[in-house]
C-alpha cells in the first residue's frame, strides 16, 4: 500500500501555522504536498483553497489541511469543489466529529483564531480518526 499524501495550503495569514503543521504531518509518517503560500506577501485565499481541492480531486493527495486568518474564507473556497468536505475546526472534539460523522477530507484552521497547540491537537486528531459510516453514510451521499 502506498503512503498517504496530505496536501497543505494557506494564504499569507496562515502560512506560518501551515509550515509548523507540515512538520507534524511528516512526523506522523505522511507524505506532504505543500501548495503554498510560503511568505507574508498578500495572496488570495480562494486560489489556495481551490488548488488544494483540485489536488484531492486529481488524486495527488488523499486529504488536506487549509489555513487562513479565520479559516472561514478558505473553507468556503474549498467546499465549492465536488467531493470536498472541508471542516473548520476550533478544537479536538470538532476535528474528531468532522471525521467520524461528516467524513471530512480537509481540516481547516484559523491562524488568527486558533492557538498553535490546539491546532496541532486538531491535526493529530483529524488524521487519526476514521469515518464511522453507518447512519452517517447516507447523509454523506446526499452531499454529492
Phi and psi restraints in degrees (value plus and minus 20) as a CYANA .aco file:
   2 UNK   PHI     -99.2   -59.2
   2 UNK   PSI     139.3   179.3
   3 UNK   PHI     -90.3   -50.3
   3 UNK   PSI     124.9   164.9
   4 UNK   PHI     -98.8   -58.8
   4 UNK   PSI     116.3   156.3
   5 UNK   PHI    -125.9   -85.9
   5 UNK   PSI     111.0   151.0
   6 UNK   PHI    -128.6   -88.6
   6 UNK   PSI     102.8   142.8
   7 UNK   PHI    -107.6   -67.6
   7 UNK   PSI     121.6   161.6
   8 UNK   PHI    -146.8  -106.8
   8 UNK   PSI     120.4   160.4
   9 UNK   PHI    -173.3  -133.3
   9 UNK   PSI     132.6   172.6
  10 UNK   PHI    -177.9  -137.9
  10 UNK   PSI     141.3   181.3
  11 UNK   PHI    -113.5   -73.5
  11 UNK   PSI    -191.9  -151.9
  12 UNK   PHI     -81.2   -41.2
  12 UNK   PSI     -50.2   -10.2
  13 UNK   PHI     -96.1   -56.1
  13 UNK   PSI     -42.3    -2.3
  14 UNK   PHI    -131.0   -91.0
  14 UNK   PSI     -21.7    18.3
  15 UNK   PHI     -83.5   -43.5
  15 UNK   PSI     -55.2   -15.2
  16 UNK   PHI     -85.6   -45.6
  16 UNK   PSI     -64.4   -24.4
  17 UNK   PHI     -85.4   -45.4
  17 UNK   PSI     -61.7   -21.7
  18 UNK   PHI     -75.9   -35.9
  18 UNK   PSI     -65.1   -25.1
  19 UNK   PHI     -84.2   -44.2
  19 UNK   PSI     -58.5   -18.5
  20 UNK   PHI     -84.5   -44.5
  20 UNK   PSI     -64.1   -24.1
  21 UNK   PHI     -88.2   -48.2
  21 UNK   PSI     -50.6   -10.6
  22 UNK   PHI     -75.7   -35.7
  22 UNK   PSI     -61.8   -21.8
  23 UNK   PHI     -86.6   -46.6
  23 UNK   PSI     -57.0   -17.0
  24 UNK   PHI     -86.7   -46.7
  24 UNK   PSI     -60.2   -20.2
  25 UNK   PHI     -81.3   -41.3
  25 UNK   PSI     -64.5   -24.5
  26 UNK   PHI     -82.4   -42.4
  26 UNK   PSI     -63.1   -23.1
  27 UNK   PHI     -83.9   -43.9
  27 UNK   PSI     -46.5    -6.5
  28 UNK   PHI    -101.5   -61.5
  28 UNK   PSI     -22.0    18.0
  29 UNK   PHI      74.8   114.8
  29 UNK   PSI      -8.2    31.8
  30 UNK   PHI    -115.2   -75.2
  30 UNK   PSI     133.9   173.9
  31 UNK   PHI     -99.5   -59.5
  31 UNK   PSI     133.8   173.8
  32 UNK   PHI    -142.5  -102.5
  32 UNK   PSI     115.2   155.2
  33 UNK   PHI    -136.4   -96.4
  33 UNK   PSI      82.0   122.0
  34 UNK   PHI    -111.9   -71.9
  34 UNK   PSI      95.4   135.4
  35 UNK   PHI    -118.6   -78.6
  35 UNK   PSI     -10.5    29.5
  36 UNK   PHI      64.0   104.0
  36 UNK   PSI    -194.4  -154.4
  37 UNK   PHI     -97.0   -57.0
  37 UNK   PSI     146.2   186.2
  38 UNK   PHI    -146.4  -106.4
  38 UNK   PSI       7.4    47.4
  39 UNK   PHI    -188.1  -148.1
  39 UNK   PSI     157.3   197.3
  40 UNK   PHI    -102.9   -62.9
  40 UNK   PSI     -22.0    18.0
  41 UNK   PHI     -86.1   -46.1
  41 UNK   PSI     115.8   155.8
  42 UNK   PHI     -78.2   -38.2
  42 UNK   PSI     110.1   150.1
  43 UNK   PHI    -156.3  -116.3
  43 UNK   PSI     152.1   192.1
  44 UNK   PHI    -122.9   -82.9
  44 UNK   PSI     101.9   141.9
  45 UNK   PHI     -77.3   -37.3
  45 UNK   PSI     -52.5   -12.5
  46 UNK   PHI     -80.0   -40.0
  46 UNK   PSI     -52.7   -12.7
  47 UNK   PHI     -83.7   -43.7
  47 UNK   PSI     -58.6   -18.6
  48 UNK   PHI    -102.1   -62.1
  48 UNK   PSI     -55.4   -15.4
  49 UNK   PHI     -83.1   -43.1
  49 UNK   PSI     -61.2   -21.2
  50 UNK   PHI     -88.8   -48.8
  50 UNK   PSI     -60.3   -20.3
  51 UNK   PHI     -81.3   -41.3
  51 UNK   PSI     -62.6   -22.6
  52 UNK   PHI     -87.5   -47.5
  52 UNK   PSI     -62.5   -22.5
  53 UNK   PHI     -79.2   -39.2
  53 UNK   PSI     -63.8   -23.8
  54 UNK   PHI     -85.5   -45.5
  54 UNK   PSI     -55.7   -15.7
  55 UNK   PHI     -82.7   -42.7
  55 UNK   PSI     -58.5   -18.5
  56 UNK   PHI     -91.6   -51.6
  56 UNK   PSI     -65.0   -25.0
  57 UNK   PHI     -79.4   -39.4
  57 UNK   PSI     -57.7   -17.7
  58 UNK   PHI    -100.2   -60.2
  58 UNK   PSI     -28.8    11.2
  59 UNK   PHI      64.7   104.7
  59 UNK   PSI     -10.8    29.2
  60 UNK   PHI     -92.6   -52.6
  60 UNK   PSI     -42.2    -2.2
  61 UNK   PHI    -164.8  -124.8
  61 UNK   PSI     134.8   174.8
  62 UNK   PHI    -116.9   -76.9
  62 UNK   PSI     -44.8    -4.8
  63 UNK   PHI    -173.0  -133.0
  63 UNK   PSI     154.6   194.6
  64 UNK   PHI    -171.5  -131.5
  64 UNK   PSI     145.6   185.6
  65 UNK   PHI    -149.5  -109.5
  65 UNK   PSI     105.4   145.4
  66 UNK   PHI    -138.9   -98.9
  66 UNK   PSI     124.6   164.6
  67 UNK   PHI    -161.2  -121.2
  67 UNK   PSI     109.5   149.5
  68 UNK   PHI    -156.8  -116.8
  68 UNK   PSI    -191.0  -151.0
  69 UNK   PHI     -76.8   -36.8
  69 UNK   PSI     -74.4   -34.4
  70 UNK   PHI    -122.2   -82.2
  70 UNK   PSI     -40.5    -0.5
  71 UNK   PHI      69.8   109.8
  71 UNK   PSI     -34.5     5.5
  72 UNK   PHI     -91.7   -51.7
  72 UNK   PSI     -74.8   -34.8
  73 UNK   PHI     -80.2   -40.2
  73 UNK   PSI     -65.4   -25.4
  74 UNK   PHI     -90.6   -50.6
  74 UNK   PSI     -48.6    -8.6
  75 UNK   PHI     -91.8   -51.8
  75 UNK   PSI     -58.1   -18.1
  76 UNK   PHI     -81.6   -41.6
  76 UNK   PSI     -65.3   -25.3
  77 UNK   PHI     -79.4   -39.4
  77 UNK   PSI     -65.2   -25.2
  78 UNK   PHI     -88.2   -48.2
  78 UNK   PSI     -60.8   -20.8
  79 UNK   PHI     -89.7   -49.7
  79 UNK   PSI     -28.3    11.7
  80 UNK   PHI     -93.8   -53.8
  80 UNK   PSI     -31.2     8.8
  81 UNK   PHI    -119.0   -79.0
  81 UNK   PSI     115.2   155.2
  82 UNK   PHI     -76.8   -36.8
  82 UNK   PSI     113.8   153.8
  83 UNK   PHI      64.2   104.2
  83 UNK   PSI     -21.9    18.1
  84 UNK   PHI    -119.0   -79.0
  84 UNK   PSI     109.7   149.7
  85 UNK   PHI    -145.6  -105.6
  85 UNK   PSI      65.1   105.1
  86 UNK   PHI    -111.5   -71.5
  86 UNK   PSI     106.4   146.4
  87 UNK   PHI    -136.7   -96.7
  87 UNK   PSI     100.7   140.7
  88 UNK   PHI     -99.1   -59.1
  88 UNK   PSI      98.2   138.2
  89 UNK   PHI    -141.6  -101.6
  89 UNK   PSI     119.4   159.4
  90 UNK   PHI    -133.7   -93.7
  90 UNK   PSI     -25.3    14.7
  91 UNK   PHI    -178.6  -138.6
  91 UNK   PSI     152.6   192.6
  92 UNK   PHI     -83.6   -43.6
  92 UNK   PSI     -54.7   -14.7
  93 UNK   PHI     -82.4   -42.4
  93 UNK   PSI     -65.8   -25.8
  94 UNK   PHI     -85.4   -45.4
  94 UNK   PSI     -58.0   -18.0
  95 UNK   PHI     -82.2   -42.2
  95 UNK   PSI     -62.8   -22.8
  96 UNK   PHI     -86.2   -46.2
  96 UNK   PSI     -68.5   -28.5
  97 UNK   PHI     -85.9   -45.9
  97 UNK   PSI     -53.3   -13.3
  98 UNK   PHI     -82.2   -42.2
  98 UNK   PSI     -52.1   -12.1
  99 UNK   PHI    -104.1   -64.1
  99 UNK   PSI     -71.0   -31.0
 100 UNK   PHI     -81.5   -41.5
 100 UNK   PSI     -66.2   -26.2
 101 UNK   PHI    -119.2   -79.2
 101 UNK   PSI     -51.1   -11.1
 102 UNK   PHI    -132.5   -92.5
 102 UNK   PSI     -21.7    18.3
 103 UNK   PHI      28.7    68.7
 103 UNK   PSI      20.8    60.8
 104 UNK   PHI     -78.0   -38.0
 104 UNK   PSI     117.8   157.8
 105 UNK   PHI    -131.9   -91.9
 105 UNK   PSI     -17.5    22.5
 106 UNK   PHI    -159.7  -119.7
 106 UNK   PSI     106.2   146.2
 107 UNK   PHI    -112.4   -72.4
 107 UNK   PSI     110.2   150.2
 108 UNK   PHI    -137.2   -97.2
 108 UNK   PSI     115.7   155.7
 109 UNK   PHI    -150.5  -110.5
 109 UNK   PSI     128.8   168.8
 110 UNK   PHI    -120.3   -80.3
 110 UNK   PSI      97.3   137.3
 111 UNK   PHI     -85.8   -45.8
 111 UNK   PSI     -49.5    -9.5
 112 UNK   PHI    -112.5   -72.5
 112 UNK   PSI     -24.6    15.4
 113 UNK   PHI    -141.8  -101.8
 113 UNK   PSI     -29.0    11.0
 114 UNK   PHI    -148.2  -108.2
 114 UNK   PSI     107.0   147.0
 115 UNK   PHI     -89.0   -49.0
 115 UNK   PSI     140.1   180.1
 116 UNK   PHI     -80.0   -40.0
 116 UNK   PSI     -66.7   -26.7
 117 UNK   PHI     -86.4   -46.4
 117 UNK   PSI     -58.0   -18.0
 118 UNK   PHI     -86.4   -46.4
 118 UNK   PSI     -62.2   -22.2
 119 UNK   PHI     -80.3   -40.3
 119 UNK   PSI     -63.0   -23.0
 120 UNK   PHI     -84.7   -44.7
 120 UNK   PSI     -59.4   -19.4
 121 UNK   PHI     -86.5   -46.5
 121 UNK   PSI     -60.8   -20.8
 122 UNK   PHI     -81.1   -41.1
 122 UNK   PSI     -64.4   -24.4
 123 UNK   PHI     -78.6   -38.6
 123 UNK   PSI     -70.7   -30.7
 124 UNK   PHI     -82.0   -42.0
 124 UNK   PSI     -64.3   -24.3
 125 UNK   PHI     -83.4   -43.4
 125 UNK   PSI     -66.8   -26.8
 126 UNK   PHI     -78.1   -38.1
 126 UNK   PSI     -66.8   -26.8
 127 UNK   PHI     -94.6   -54.6
 127 UNK   PSI     -39.3     0.7
 128 UNK   PHI    -123.9   -83.9
 128 UNK   PSI     -12.5    27.5
 129 UNK   PHI    -130.0   -90.0
 129 UNK   PSI     115.5   155.5
 130 UNK   PHI    -118.7   -78.7
 130 UNK   PSI     134.1   174.1
 131 UNK   PHI     -86.9   -46.9
 131 UNK   PSI     112.3   152.3
 132 UNK   PHI    -103.6   -63.6
 132 UNK   PSI     -34.3     5.7
 133 UNK   PHI      44.5    84.5
 133 UNK   PSI    -156.2  -116.2
 134 UNK   PHI      35.9    75.9
 134 UNK   PSI    -148.9  -108.9
 135 UNK   PHI     -82.4   -42.4
 135 UNK   PSI     -37.4     2.6
 136 UNK   PHI    -103.4   -63.4
 136 UNK   PSI     -41.9    -1.9
 137 UNK   PHI     -79.2   -39.2
 137 UNK   PSI     -66.6   -26.6
 138 UNK   PHI     -80.4   -40.4
 138 UNK   PSI     -55.6   -15.6
 139 UNK   PHI     -88.0   -48.0
 139 UNK   PSI     -60.5   -20.5
 140 UNK   PHI     -84.7   -44.7
 140 UNK   PSI     -59.6   -19.6
 141 UNK   PHI     -82.3   -42.3
 141 UNK   PSI     -52.9   -12.9
 142 UNK   PHI     -87.4   -47.4
 142 UNK   PSI     -41.3    -1.3
 143 UNK   PHI     -92.9   -52.9
 143 UNK   PSI     -42.4    -2.4
